[in-house]
């Protein structure tokens, strides 16, 4: 059984027991988070495709931790103009463990 969920403008394929990193959700560690934007739900009986979301489908997950990813370097350069600009940031994320997929 798996589901495709939408969060943070991205889509993730998840199954029970998976550990995923998503955009920062701003919730405390060891708390429960429920995704209700389920696009596709697949199980033994078949596949349900939402328009845009599957009615009544939910994916519950436990928040493991929040953190920052690796540093992303943004470097701008214009030749023959003596222009160099170096910038960067670390993207925040939330790590989740999928507990159950309900229909």
Backbone as a chain_set.jsonl record, in Angstrom:
{"seq": "XXXXXXXXXXXXXXXXXXXXXXXXXXXXXXXXXXXXXXXXXXXXXXXXXXXXXXXXXXXXXXXXXXXXXXXXXXXXXXXXXXXXXXXXXXXXXXXXXXXXXXX", "coords": {"N": [[0.844, -1.176, 0.0], [0.605, 2.17, -0.889], [0.889, 5.778, -1.052], [0.498, 8.942, -2.68], [1.435, 12.025, -1.695], [0.931, 15.565, -1.183], [2.894, 18.266, -0.267], [4.297, 21.341, 0.712], [4.489, 22.27, -1.902], [5.511, 20.183, -3.335], [5.514, 16.718, -4.423], [5.277, 13.522, -2.896], [5.996, 10.071, -2.809], [4.856, 7.729, -0.615], [5.041, 5.075, 1.802], [3.967, 2.878, 4.461], [6.056, 3.145, 7.282], [8.131, 4.442, 6.004], [10.753, 6.944, 5.926], [10.876, 10.331, 5.455], [12.039, 13.497, 4.171], [10.766, 16.682, 4.281], [9.671, 20.008, 3.265], [10.038, 22.599, 5.73], [7.79, 22.266, 8.411], [7.153, 23.369, 10.851], [6.421, 22.199, 13.334], [6.472, 20.54, 16.549], [8.984, 18.188, 17.702], [8.444, 14.621, 17.922], [5.694, 14.775, 17.719], [2.413, 14.299, 16.28], [1.526, 14.384, 12.858], [-0.784, 15.039, 10.291], [-1.436, 14.373, 6.947], [-3.675, 15.554, 4.633], [-3.907, 16.046, 1.992], [-4.005, 13.978, -0.258], [-3.083, 12.611, -3.224], [-3.017, 10.233, -4.793], [-4.016, 6.949, -4.029], [-3.066, 3.728, -3.366], [-3.823, 0.329, -2.986], [-4.439, -3.14, -2.064], [-6.944, -3.559, -3.203], [-7.044, -1.952, -5.408], [-6.495, 1.115, -7.253], [-6.974, 4.453, -6.248], [-7.627, 7.528, -7.621], [-7.402, 10.907, -7.097], [-9.39, 13.923, -7.588], [-8.976, 17.011, -7.213], [-7.927, 15.713, -4.969], [-8.029, 12.677, -2.993], [-11.019, 11.688, -1.535], [-11.513, 11.616, 1.936], [-9.13, 10.277, 2.497], [-6.186, 9.851, 4.418], [-2.899, 10.459, 5.621], [-0.89, 9.64, 8.226], [1.807, 10.796, 10.223], [4.823, 10.723, 12.21], [6.699, 13.264, 13.685], [10.106, 13.41, 13.461], [12.462, 15.055, 13.634], [13.639, 18.459, 13.217], [15.643, 20.371, 11.004], [18.545, 21.716, 9.249], [19.546, 21.618, 5.856], [22.332, 20.729, 3.677], [24.702, 23.296, 2.788], [23.871, 25.535, 0.218], [25.424, 26.965, -2.47], [25.325, 30.033, -4.106], [26.548, 31.537, -6.841], [27.39, 34.385, -8.58], [28.577, 35.755, -11.596], [30.086, 37.975, -13.843], [31.715, 38.179, -16.804], [34.59, 40.168, -17.655], [33.705, 42.443, -16.378], [34.378, 42.67, -13.787], [32.772, 41.63, -11.755], [31.757, 39.771, -9.115], [29.816, 37.767, -7.084], [29.065, 36.105, -4.202], [26.882, 34.004, -2.577], [24.764, 32.249, -0.265], [22.733, 29.663, 1.285], [21.104, 27.632, 3.825], [18.764, 25.19, 3.513], [15.829, 24.766, 5.387], [14.367, 21.8, 6.872], [11.971, 19.179, 7.627], [11.962, 16.091, 9.201], [10.179, 13.134, 8.786], [8.393, 10.198, 9.907], [6.431, 7.812, 8.419], [3.403, 6.637, 9.647], [0.747, 5.496, 9.284], [-1.565, 4.768, 6.635], [-4.667, 5.74, 5.735], [-7.967, 5.194, 4.417]], "CA": [[0.0, 0.0, 0.0], [1.346, 3.416, -0.926], [0.113, 6.97, -1.363], [1.249, 10.096, -3.15], [0.939, 13.178, -0.958], [1.443, 16.863, -1.606], [3.224, 19.196, 0.808], [5.359, 22.275, 0.366], [4.591, 22.435, -3.347], [6.141, 19.0, -3.922], [4.777, 15.471, -4.258], [6.097, 12.446, -2.349], [5.414, 8.733, -2.774], [5.143, 7.223, 0.721], [4.453, 3.826, 2.276], [4.091, 2.782, 5.91], [7.406, 2.889, 7.748], [9.113, 5.271, 5.291], [11.25, 8.17, 6.539], [11.02, 11.316, 4.392], [12.355, 14.872, 4.539], [9.905, 17.607, 3.552], [9.884, 21.405, 3.631], [9.797, 22.83, 7.157], [6.386, 22.33, 8.772], [7.003, 24.191, 12.047], [5.785, 21.461, 14.419], [7.433, 20.025, 17.519], [9.441, 16.803, 17.534], [7.64, 13.569, 18.558], [4.264, 15.04, 17.616], [1.718, 13.646, 15.172], [1.133, 15.282, 11.779], [-1.668, 14.333, 9.361], [-1.546, 14.918, 5.598], [-4.987, 15.271, 4.04], [-3.803, 16.25, 0.544], [-3.567, 12.712, -0.845], [-3.399, 12.651, -4.651], [-3.243, 8.865, -5.264], [-3.987, 5.947, -2.968], [-3.021, 2.408, -3.972], [-3.806, -0.791, -2.046], [-4.721, -4.435, -2.692], [-8.201, -3.502, -3.955], [-6.866, -1.168, -6.631], [-5.925, 2.439, -7.12], [-7.911, 5.572, -6.254], [-6.988, 8.752, -8.078], [-8.21, 12.043, -6.694], [-9.621, 15.009, -8.537], [-7.543, 16.766, -7.18], [-7.519, 14.904, -3.823], [-8.87, 11.528, -2.678], [-11.921, 12.007, -0.433], [-11.413, 10.824, 3.157], [-7.83, 9.62, 2.645], [-5.265, 10.573, 5.289], [-1.608, 9.842, 5.911], [-0.4, 10.164, 9.501], [3.252, 10.664, 10.374], [5.428, 11.22, 13.433], [7.802, 14.183, 13.414], [11.337, 12.946, 14.103], [13.287, 16.213, 13.979], [13.751, 19.532, 12.247], [17.036, 20.753, 10.849], [18.924, 22.429, 8.041], [20.267, 20.788, 4.904], [23.669, 21.183, 3.307], [24.761, 24.659, 2.285], [23.741, 25.72, -1.224], [26.186, 28.144, -2.867], [24.846, 30.767, -5.274], [27.677, 32.363, -7.275], [27.103, 35.158, -9.785], [29.823, 36.214, -12.196], [29.973, 38.562, -15.167], [33.076, 38.325, -17.32], [35.112, 41.452, -18.129], [33.07, 43.547, -15.66], [34.891, 42.631, -12.42], [31.62, 41.408, -10.89], [31.672, 38.463, -8.466], [28.96, 37.817, -5.91], [28.889, 34.773, -3.626], [25.817, 33.989, -1.587], [24.34, 30.881, 0.001], [21.797, 29.447, 2.385], [20.83, 26.25, 4.204], [17.32, 25.011, 3.437], [15.283, 24.035, 6.534], [13.554, 20.632, 6.545], [11.375, 18.402, 8.707], [12.077, 14.659, 8.937], [8.964, 12.456, 9.227], [8.243, 8.766, 9.714], [5.036, 7.539, 8.077], [2.824, 5.624, 10.539], [-0.363, 4.774, 8.697], [-2.283, 5.323, 5.485], [-6.077, 5.34, 5.868], [-8.773, 5.545, 3.273]], "C": [[0.891, 1.241, 0.0], [0.403, 4.558, -1.269], [1.062, 8.026, -1.906], [0.62, 11.322, -2.495], [1.574, 14.447, -1.502], [1.68, 17.723, -0.371], [4.371, 20.083, 0.371], [5.542, 22.467, -1.123], [5.25, 21.271, -4.063], [5.271, 17.779, -3.662], [5.732, 14.374, -3.829], [5.317, 11.133, -2.399], [5.834, 8.107, -1.448], [4.443, 5.891, 0.952], [4.651, 3.792, 3.791], [5.518, 2.412, 6.3], [8.472, 3.712, 7.055], [9.519, 6.477, 6.132], [11.527, 9.153, 5.407], [11.409, 12.67, 4.984], [11.522, 15.785, 3.653], [10.281, 19.034, 3.937], [9.454, 21.618, 5.081], [8.313, 23.034, 7.44], [6.142, 23.178, 10.014], [6.23, 23.511, 13.159], [6.867, 20.872, 15.325], [7.81, 18.581, 17.218], [8.563, 15.87, 18.363], [6.145, 13.88, 18.574], [3.706, 14.373, 16.363], [1.324, 14.699, 14.14], [0.331, 14.48, 10.763], [-1.718, 15.087, 8.034], [-2.917, 14.547, 5.051], [-4.998, 15.524, 2.534], [-3.18, 15.004, -0.08], [-4.029, 12.703, -2.294], [-3.771, 11.28, -5.192], [-3.129, 7.931, -4.072], [-4.066, 4.572, -3.621], [-2.959, 1.351, -2.878], [-4.145, -2.074, -2.797], [-5.98, -4.403, -3.561], [-8.076, -2.747, -5.272], [-6.295, 0.19, -6.32], [-7.035, 3.479, -7.175], [-7.133, 6.818, -6.633], [-7.923, 9.908, -7.765], [-8.375, 13.066, -7.79], [-9.903, 16.283, -7.756], [-7.097, 15.86, -6.033], [-8.504, 13.767, -3.599], [-9.698, 11.875, -1.443], [-11.7, 11.059, 0.748], [-10.085, 10.126, 3.382], [-6.916, 10.494, 3.496], [-4.004, 9.758, 5.484], [-1.108, 10.471, 7.201], [1.078, 9.843, 9.648], [3.686, 11.219, 11.723], [6.619, 12.087, 13.065], [9.021, 13.694, 14.187], [12.192, 14.129, 14.549], [13.133, 17.274, 12.905], [15.211, 19.926, 12.163], [17.26, 21.568, 9.598], [19.739, 21.501, 7.162], [21.669, 21.319, 4.657], [23.602, 22.584, 2.711], [24.711, 24.663, 0.759], [24.439, 27.023, -1.571], [25.584, 28.732, -4.14], [25.959, 31.733, -5.658], [27.322, 33.047, -8.585], [28.406, 35.773, -10.285], [29.534, 36.785, -13.573], [31.387, 38.798, -15.694], [33.359, 39.753, -17.801], [34.501, 42.657, -17.427], [33.519, 43.605, -14.203], [33.752, 42.474, -11.409], [31.617, 39.965, -10.408], [30.789, 38.629, -7.24], [28.705, 36.393, -5.438], [27.866, 34.871, -2.51], [25.432, 32.539, -1.35], [23.342, 30.825, 1.134], [21.683, 27.955, 2.677], [19.323, 26.084, 4.313], [16.812, 24.242, 4.657], [14.394, 22.877, 6.079], [12.956, 20.041, 7.816], [11.453, 16.937, 8.309], [10.891, 13.956, 9.582], [9.071, 10.953, 9.029], [6.768, 8.48, 9.521], [4.525, 6.385, 8.945], [1.736, 4.81, 9.847], [-0.963, 5.547, 7.531], [-3.717, 4.811, 5.579], [-6.882, 5.888, 4.717], [-10.126, 6.014, 3.669]], "O": [[1.822, 1.344, 0.799], [-0.725, 4.345, -1.713], [2.263, 8.01, -1.633], [-0.555, 11.624, -2.703], [2.601, 14.415, -2.181], [0.792, 17.889, 0.465], [5.312, 19.618, -0.271], [6.641, 22.796, -1.57], [5.522, 21.35, -5.261], [4.4, 17.798, -2.792], [6.856, 14.291, -4.323], [4.131, 11.09, -2.073], [7.027, 7.965, -1.179], [3.391, 5.616, 0.375], [5.414, 4.588, 4.338], [6.114, 1.495, 5.735], [9.626, 3.685, 7.48], [8.738, 6.972, 6.945], [12.312, 8.861, 4.505], [11.139, 12.949, 6.152], [11.563, 15.681, 2.428], [11.107, 19.248, 4.824], [8.601, 20.894, 5.593], [7.655, 23.857, 6.803], [5.027, 23.662, 10.213], [5.46, 24.165, 13.862], [8.021, 20.725, 14.922], [7.062, 17.849, 16.57], [8.005, 16.275, 19.382], [5.406, 13.299, 19.368], [4.461, 13.937, 15.493], [0.847, 15.776, 14.496], [0.716, 13.366, 10.409], [-2.005, 16.284, 7.999], [-3.279, 13.371, 5.01], [-5.996, 15.246, 1.87], [-1.989, 14.976, -0.39], [-5.227, 12.778, -2.567], [-4.724, 11.155, -5.961], [-2.26, 8.097, -3.216], [-5.018, 4.279, -4.345], [-2.152, 1.451, -1.954], [-4.139, -2.095, -4.027], [-6.073, -5.138, -4.544], [-8.921, -2.894, -6.154], [-5.689, 0.403, -5.269], [-7.923, 3.412, -8.025], [-6.101, 7.124, -6.034], [-9.098, 9.884, -8.129], [-7.634, 13.092, -8.772], [-11.082, 16.619, -7.647], [-6.008, 15.289, -6.096], [-9.674, 13.871, -3.967], [-9.153, 12.303, -0.426], [-11.7, 9.84, 0.576], [-9.931, 9.434, 4.388], [-6.869, 11.713, 3.328], [-4.037, 8.528, 5.51], [-0.921, 11.685, 7.274], [1.543, 8.773, 9.257], [3.013, 12.069, 12.306], [7.448, 11.704, 12.24], [8.983, 13.575, 15.412], [12.6, 14.199, 15.708], [12.577, 17.029, 11.834], [15.94, 19.825, 13.15], [16.319, 22.048, 8.966], [20.528, 20.695, 7.656], [22.132, 22.235, 5.336], [22.566, 23.001, 2.194], [25.414, 23.898, 0.099], [24.093, 28.074, -1.033], [25.362, 28.024, -5.122], [26.284, 32.643, -4.896], [26.995, 32.39, -9.574], [29.228, 36.246, -9.5], [28.83, 36.172, -14.376], [32.163, 39.538, -15.089], [32.467, 40.446, -18.29], [34.75, 43.79, -17.837], [33.092, 44.489, -13.461], [33.76, 43.099, -10.348], [31.488, 39.04, -11.21], [31.0, 39.544, -6.443], [28.186, 35.569, -6.191], [27.974, 35.711, -1.617], [25.751, 31.68, -2.172], [23.13, 31.804, 1.849], [22.111, 27.12, 1.88], [18.677, 26.76, 5.114], [17.32, 23.156, 4.939], [13.747, 22.956, 5.034], [13.378, 20.359, 8.928], [11.054, 16.574, 7.202], [10.617, 14.144, 10.768], [9.745, 10.481, 8.113], [5.943, 8.857, 10.353], [5.119, 5.308, 8.983], [1.795, 3.581, 9.823], [-0.886, 6.773, 7.447], [-3.96, 3.606, 5.512], [-6.535, 6.906, 4.118], [-10.938, 6.353, 2.808]]}, "num_chains": 1, "name": "protein.A"}
